[in-house]
């Protein structure tokens, strides 16, 4: 090997070793960014500035609904559009340098989409075999600034949180006396398991008080195994808010157990009412109907043409642009796209099983088998920020779990130890290679 090549390699290895050794173990990378499809102001007509769930990841996007989300007519989900109001200095090809979006020119529209109950989907039920208490095979959700809410009574102006939606591959195995935390202060309590009679008696509690109670026969039909609860809320009568299905009961050496599946629960005590004139995150509601909500920006938005500038138009969504004339086919034009930062959750800290008796299932040693439904590990910030809205009923906020914000000491220690070990290994490797090349050169 030539001497100058050896010198270059030695320099690179030493530099890499030094960098690895001096980087602090607590170094945090910048927050990931979700970017929308970029458009050039010199190539796009004014009515072409629009983004939906397939072109902007900040919007809620169930992949199984793709064809309905992108259909030209009767599309579902969210859409952000620029709509020129006065015909002067419009954004786009006619005026590529315009960087002001006037009041009411940025339009956010959202429409509900259907979801099939997990009970119906996994058991392959149809309109004839679905328990009549469900009121049908589907329920509806409405994406609202990136977060899906449940539509109460098929009315998009009434929105509630979906507290629990137990997936088909999940189950909760409980014995008499066990309490399963469902979220939002709701819990399912098993009162008695009768294995000989193949029955289970349980209650749905809220804030420690019984709300519903039922006895399910596990030897019967799907309808017999299914328990439902309805109530009047959101200005609607007899609305379904709770479903659970008792798959089976069995006995171990010491206890009797019941297996719960397909549990579905919405928070009936907190319903968000959407009305014309309400404001949310810089947008005013212009149209509020059962099938569509339309909002427009309350104030004009002046874009700073700087590739490093975030031009916020909601609490967490912003427009990013290129520098003026950069990236565009015009010296005055620019490239523009919506974006949002994302929060990466540490599952070691937040992915905690809500069941108080997670290890009670003697039939399974899989620790994941009893886990309750967890949130996505990567979530849009807009999804985690609850919009302000009038509440039809209880306005009290949910108590926050102070333990959820505490760091996992064991996880941090483990990560730090691994990082330090990696740096040490890299340092030793770098020094060894340096010595090797020096010896060969000699």
Buried (B, 14 or more C-beta within 10 A) or exposed (E): EEEEEBEEBBEEBBEBBEEBEEEEEEEEEEEEBBEBEBBBBBBBEBEEBBBBBBBBBBBBBBEEBEEBBBEEEEBBBBBBBBBBEEEEEBBBBBBBBBBEBBEBBBBBBBBBBBBBBBBBBBBEBEEEEBBEEBBBBBBBBBBBBBBBBBBBBBBBBBBBBBBBBBEEEBBBBBBBEBBBBBBBBBBBBBEEBBBEEBBBBBBBBBEEEEBBBBBBBBEEEBEBBBBBBBBEBBBBEEBBBBBBBBBBBBEEEEBBBBBBBBBBBBBBBBBBBBEEEBEBBBBBBBEBEBEEBBBBBBEEBEBEBBEEEBBEBBBBBBBBBBBBBEBBEBEBBBBBBBBBBBBEBEEBBBBBBBBEBBEBBBEEEEEEBBBBBBEEEEBBBBBBBBBEBEEBEEEEEEEEEEEEEEEBEEEBEEBEEEBEEEBEEBBEBBEEBBEEBEEEEE
